[in-house]
Amino acid sequence: MLVDLFDYALPADRIAQEPRPRGSSKLLVLDPGTRGIAHRTVADLPSLLRPGDLVVRNDARVMPARLHGSRGGRSIEIFLLEEEGGGAWTCLARPGRRAKTGDIVEFSGGERARIREVREDGKRVAEFDPPLTPERIAVIGHVPLPPYIRRKDDPRDRDWYQTVYARADGAVAAPTAGLHFTPAIFAEMEARGIGVADLTLLVGAGTFRPVSAADAADHVMDAERVRIPAETAARIRETRSRGGRVVAIGTTVTRALESWALEEDRLAFSTRLFVTPGFRFRLVDALVTNFHLPRSTLLMLVSAFAGREAVLAAYAEALREGYSFYSYGDAMLITGRAPTPET
């Protein structure tokens, strides 16, 4: 599967730098069967779903993972990825030449980090003294906005770059399709007989890692931790048994559910699932998602779900109609799977 097949031209001014008020974004509705397109808003979503549907969302909570420090008087950024215990964290460092094995990085709050290990993939293991706590991370950390948002994080991003239902700490990127939703939207869904259930996929920095290989088969996904609550698992089974649809809020939910379907019903696991055209979806029947980077794993997943040509045609329509793209941009509702999976 050539990565070039998932390229498209996007003017820089279409990349949203700040969000609109929740619920007010545009919503492009795509029917993959007919390739029909309609233009609505996210607030219309409850009326576009069916009684008996089950909406599944990712309750991952983004931590302020960017830490600004210094080594030898020169600035360095430490990007926390995963706690390893004993005060140690897997992290990224920028610039990496200032974070070699044995180096000490100092932070404004008095914390110090010793680089214990530099791995082959460029990640570091840093030991913090004193050990970082969630409270200290909240004080000294910055919101890990994606690289295509070309501004420094703002205190308001602590709310903006977080879903209203975020609960499970540990993500370093937001499940951005969920940023559009308000409690009122979910209340209207439930009033219409549409269920809502949660799972957790702790989104990692790899979600923004570009696919540098020419062939998608040569790209390796970073592992991400998934937890499916037993109640959510039971509701999914019940929904499908009576013919209801499972509607995923975002690509992270899609990966979590489709990974779970392959995990023989284990409720906690790590996934490296890379969904490309030809993949056979087992659980997800409809998808709410944002507009994704060219040549990205997320665009490939959406193309696998709805068909590459239908998705790229919808993206071209969105550009003509003034939609904004990426994390703080507008949204799509894909009403079903492509009639014939592409390979």
C-alpha positions as CSV (number, residue, x, y, z in Angstrom):
1,M,0.0,0.0,0.0
2,L,1.8,3.1,-1.3
3,V,1.7,6.0,1.2
4,D,1.5,8.4,-1.8
5,L,-2.0,7.2,-2.4
6,F,-3.0,9.1,0.8
7,D,-1.6,12.5,-0.1
8,Y,-3.5,15.7,-0.7
9,A,-2.8,19.4,-0.9
10,L,-3.9,21.5,2.1
11,P,-3.4,25.2,2.4
12,A,-1.8,26.3,5.6
13,D,-4.7,28.6,6.5
14,R,-7.1,25.7,6.7
15,I,-5.2,24.2,9.7
16,A,-7.2,25.3,12.8
17,Q,-5.0,27.1,15.3
18,E,-7.8,27.6,17.9
19,P,-11.0,25.7,18.5
20,R,-14.6,26.9,18.0
21,P,-17.0,26.7,20.9
22,R,-17.8,23.1,21.5
23,G,-20.8,21.9,19.5
24,S,-20.6,24.6,16.8
25,S,-18.1,23.1,14.4
26,K,-19.1,22.0,10.9
27,L,-20.0,18.4,10.3
28,L,-19.6,16.8,6.9
29,V,-21.8,13.7,6.7
30,L,-20.5,11.1,4.3
31,D,-22.5,8.0,3.1
32,P,-19.8,5.7,1.7
33,G,-22.4,3.6,-0.1
34,T,-23.7,6.4,-2.3
35,R,-20.8,8.8,-1.8
36,G,-23.5,11.3,-0.9
37,I,-22.3,14.3,1.2
38,A,-24.4,16.6,3.4
39,H,-23.3,19.6,5.5
40,R,-24.5,20.0,9.0
41,T,-23.0,21.0,12.4
42,V,-21.8,18.8,15.3
43,A,-24.9,19.9,17.3
44,D,-27.0,18.1,14.8
45,L,-25.3,14.7,15.5
46,P,-28.0,13.3,17.8
47,S,-30.6,13.7,15.1
48,L,-28.4,11.9,12.6
49,L,-28.0,8.8,14.7
50,R,-30.6,6.1,15.3
51,P,-32.4,5.0,18.5
52,G,-30.6,1.9,19.7
53,D,-27.2,3.0,18.5
54,L,-24.3,2.9,21.0
55,V,-21.8,5.8,20.9
56,V,-18.4,4.8,22.3
57,R,-16.0,7.5,23.4
58,N,-12.4,7.6,24.7
59,D,-12.1,9.0,28.2
60,A,-8.3,9.4,28.1
61,R,-7.1,12.6,29.8
62,V,-4.2,14.6,28.4
63,M,-1.4,15.4,30.8
64,P,0.7,18.5,30.4
65,A,3.5,16.5,29.1
66,R,5.9,19.2,27.8
67,L,8.5,20.2,30.4
68,H,10.8,23.1,29.7
69,G,14.2,22.7,31.3
70,S,17.8,23.5,30.8
71,R,21.2,21.7,30.7
72,G,24.3,23.7,31.1
73,G,22.4,26.9,30.7
74,R,20.8,25.8,27.4
75,S,17.1,25.2,27.0
76,I,15.8,21.7,26.4
77,E,12.3,20.3,26.2
78,I,11.5,16.9,27.8
79,F,8.3,15.3,26.5
80,L,6.9,12.8,29.0
81,L,5.6,9.6,27.4
82,E,5.1,6.9,30.1
83,E,5.9,6.5,33.7
84,E,8.2,3.5,34.4
85,G,8.2,3.7,38.2
86,G,10.8,4.7,40.8
87,G,10.8,8.3,39.4
88,A,11.7,7.2,35.9
89,W,9.9,8.2,32.7
90,T,10.2,7.3,29.1
91,C,10.4,10.6,27.3
92,L,11.5,12.4,24.2
93,A,14.1,15.2,24.3
94,R,14.5,18.2,22.0
95,P,17.2,18.9,21.0
96,G,18.4,15.4,21.6
97,R,22.0,16.4,21.6
98,R,21.4,18.0,24.9
99,A,20.1,14.9,26.5
100,K,22.9,12.3,26.4
101,T,23.3,9.5,28.9
102,G,24.3,10.9,32.3
103,D,23.2,14.5,31.5
104,I,21.3,16.4,34.1
105,V,18.3,18.5,33.1
106,E,17.0,21.1,35.6
107,F,13.5,22.6,35.8
108,S,12.2,25.8,37.2
109,G,10.3,24.1,40.0
110,G,13.5,22.6,41.4
111,E,13.1,19.2,39.9
112,R,16.2,17.5,38.2
113,A,16.2,14.7,35.7
114,R,19.2,12.4,35.0
115,I,19.2,10.8,31.5
116,R,19.7,7.2,32.4
117,E,19.4,5.7,28.9
118,V,19.2,6.7,25.3
119,R,17.4,4.0,23.3
120,E,17.9,3.1,19.6
121,D,14.5,4.7,18.7
122,G,15.7,8.0,20.1
123,K,13.5,7.8,23.3
124,R,15.2,8.5,26.6
125,V,14.7,7.2,30.1
126,A,14.9,10.0,32.6
127,E,15.0,9.7,36.4
128,F,13.4,12.6,38.2
129,D,14.5,13.8,41.7
130,P,12.2,14.3,43.4
131,P,9.8,11.9,41.6
132,L,7.2,13.6,39.5
133,T,3.6,13.6,40.8
134,P,0.5,14.5,38.8
135,E,0.3,17.6,40.9
136,R,3.8,18.7,40.0
137,I,3.4,17.9,36.3
138,A,0.3,20.1,36.4
139,V,2.4,23.0,37.8
140,I,5.5,22.8,35.6
141,G,4.1,21.1,32.4
142,H,2.7,22.6,29.3
143,V,-0.2,21.3,27.1
144,P,1.3,19.1,24.3
145,L,-0.3,20.8,21.4
146,P,0.3,19.1,18.0
147,P,3.2,20.4,16.0
148,Y,0.9,21.8,13.3
149,I,-0.6,24.3,15.9
150,R,2.0,27.0,15.4
151,R,1.7,28.9,18.6
152,K,2.7,28.3,22.3
153,D,0.1,26.7,24.5
154,D,-2.3,29.0,26.2
155,P,-3.7,28.5,29.7
156,R,-7.1,28.0,27.9
157,D,-5.7,25.0,26.1
158,R,-5.9,23.1,29.4
159,D,-9.6,23.1,28.9
160,W,-9.8,23.3,25.1
161,Y,-7.4,20.3,24.5
162,Q,-9.4,18.1,26.7
163,T,-12.8,16.4,26.2
164,V,-15.6,17.2,28.7
165,Y,-15.6,13.5,29.7
166,A,-11.8,13.0,30.2
167,R,-11.1,10.9,33.2
168,A,-8.2,8.4,32.6
169,D,-4.8,10.1,33.1
170,G,-1.8,9.3,31.0
171,A,-2.5,10.4,27.4
172,V,0.0,12.8,25.7
173,A,-2.4,13.7,22.9
174,A,-6.2,14.3,22.9
175,P,-8.7,12.0,21.2
176,T,-9.6,15.1,19.2
177,A,-13.0,14.0,17.7
178,G,-14.3,14.2,21.2
179,L,-13.3,17.8,21.6
180,H,-16.5,18.9,19.8
181,F,-19.0,17.4,22.3
182,T,-20.9,19.0,25.1
183,P,-22.9,17.5,28.0
184,A,-26.0,18.8,26.3
185,I,-25.2,16.8,23.1
186,F,-24.9,13.6,25.1
187,A,-28.0,14.3,27.0
188,E,-29.9,14.7,23.8
189,M,-28.5,11.4,22.5
190,E,-29.7,9.6,25.6
191,A,-33.1,11.3,25.3
192,R,-33.4,9.9,21.8
193,G,-32.6,6.3,22.9
194,I,-28.9,6.5,21.9
195,G,-26.5,4.9,24.4
196,V,-23.1,6.3,25.5
197,A,-20.3,4.2,26.8
198,D,-16.6,4.8,27.5
199,L,-13.3,3.0,27.0
200,T,-9.7,4.2,27.4
201,L,-6.9,4.3,24.8
202,L,-4.0,6.3,26.2
203,V,-3.0,8.3,23.1
204,G,0.8,8.5,22.6
205,A,3.0,10.9,20.7
206,G,3.2,8.3,17.9
207,T,-0.2,9.5,16.7
208,F,1.6,12.5,15.1
209,R,4.6,10.6,13.8
210,P,4.7,10.9,10.0
211,V,4.8,7.8,7.9
212,S,8.3,8.1,6.4
213,A,8.3,4.8,4.5
214,A,7.1,4.7,0.9
215,D,5.1,1.5,1.6
216,A,2.7,1.5,4.5
217,A,3.7,-2.1,5.3
218,D,7.1,-0.8,6.5
219,H,5.6,1.5,9.1
220,V,5.5,0.3,12.7
221,M,3.0,1.8,15.1
222,D,3.9,2.7,18.6
223,A,2.2,0.7,21.3
224,E,-0.7,2.3,23.1
225,R,-2.5,0.9,26.2
226,V,-6.2,0.0,26.0
227,R,-8.8,-0.7,28.7
228,I,-12.3,-1.8,27.9
229,P,-14.6,-1.6,31.0
230,A,-16.6,-4.8,31.5
231,E,-19.8,-2.7,31.4
232,T,-18.8,-1.2,28.0
233,A,-18.0,-4.7,26.7
234,A,-21.4,-6.0,27.8
235,R,-23.2,-3.0,26.2
236,I,-21.4,-3.5,22.9
237,R,-22.4,-7.2,22.8
238,E,-26.0,-6.3,23.7
239,T,-26.2,-3.6,21.1
240,R,-24.9,-5.8,18.3
241,S,-27.1,-8.8,19.4
242,R,-30.2,-6.7,18.7
243,G,-29.0,-5.1,15.5
244,G,-27.9,-1.7,16.9
245,R,-24.9,0.1,15.5
246,V,-21.7,0.8,17.4
247,V,-20.7,4.4,16.6
248,A,-17.0,5.3,17.4
249,I,-16.1,8.8,18.4
250,G,-12.7,9.0,16.8
251,T,-10.0,6.9,15.3
252,T,-8.6,6.0,18.8
253,V,-11.9,4.4,19.7
254,T,-11.9,2.6,16.4
255,R,-8.4,1.2,17.0
256,A,-9.3,0.2,20.5
257,L,-12.5,-1.6,19.5
258,E,-11.0,-3.4,16.5
259,S,-8.0,-4.4,18.5
260,W,-10.2,-5.8,21.2
261,A,-12.0,-7.8,18.6
262,L,-8.7,-9.4,17.8
263,E,-7.6,-9.9,21.4
264,E,-10.0,-12.7,22.2
265,D,-12.0,-10.4,24.5
266,R,-9.1,-9.4,26.8
267,L,-10.2,-6.2,28.5
268,A,-6.7,-4.7,29.1
269,F,-3.9,-4.9,26.6
270,S,-1.5,-2.9,24.4
271,T,-2.1,-2.4,20.7
272,R,0.0,-1.7,17.7
273,L,-2.8,-2.2,15.3
274,F,-2.3,-0.4,12.0
275,V,-5.5,-0.2,10.0
276,T,-5.1,0.2,6.2
277,P,-7.4,-0.5,3.3
278,G,-8.3,-4.1,3.1
279,F,-8.8,-4.4,6.9
280,R,-12.0,-6.2,7.9
281,F,-13.8,-4.2,10.5
282,R,-15.6,-6.3,13.1
283,L,-17.2,-3.9,15.6
284,V,-17.4,-0.3,14.4
285,D,-20.4,0.5,12.2
286,A,-20.2,4.3,12.0
287,L,-17.5,6.8,12.8
288,V,-17.2,10.5,13.9
289,T,-13.8,11.8,13.1
290,N,-11.8,15.0,12.3
291,F,-9.9,15.7,9.1
292,H,-6.5,14.2,9.2
293,L,-2.9,14.9,8.0
294,P,-1.9,13.8,4.5
295,R,0.0,10.5,4.4
296,S,-0.9,9.8,8.0
297,T,-2.0,6.5,9.7
298,L,-5.2,8.2,10.8
299,L,-6.1,9.1,7.2
300,M,-5.4,5.5,6.2
301,L,-7.7,4.2,8.9
302,V,-10.5,6.4,7.8
303,S,-9.9,5.4,4.2
304,A,-10.0,1.7,5.2
305,F,-13.4,2.4,6.8
306,A,-15.1,4.5,4.1
307,G,-13.0,3.8,1.0
308,R,-10.0,5.9,-0.1
309,E,-11.6,7.5,-3.1
310,A,-14.8,8.5,-1.2
311,V,-12.7,10.0,1.7
312,L,-10.4,12.0,-0.6
313,A,-13.5,13.3,-2.5
314,A,-15.1,14.3,0.8
315,Y,-11.8,16.1,1.8
316,A,-11.9,18.0,-1.5
317,E,-15.5,19.0,-0.9
318,A,-14.6,20.1,2.7
319,L,-11.8,22.3,1.3
320,R,-14.2,23.9,-1.2
321,E,-16.8,24.5,1.6
322,G,-14.3,26.2,3.9
323,Y,-13.9,23.5,6.6
324,S,-11.0,23.7,8.9
325,F,-8.7,20.7,9.5
326,Y,-6.9,18.7,12.2
327,S,-7.2,18.7,16.0
328,Y,-9.0,22.0,16.5
329,G,-10.8,21.7,13.1
330,D,-14.2,20.5,11.9
331,A,-15.6,17.0,11.9
332,M,-17.0,14.2,9.7
333,L,-19.7,11.7,10.3
334,I,-19.2,8.5,8.2
335,T,-22.6,6.8,8.4
336,G,-21.3,3.3,7.6
337,R,-18.5,1.1,6.2
338,A,-17.5,1.1,2.6
339,P,-19.7,-1.4,0.7
340,T,-16.6,-3.3,-0.6
341,P,-13.4,-3.1,1.4
342,E,-10.5,-1.7,-0.8
343,T,-7.2,-3.5,-0.9
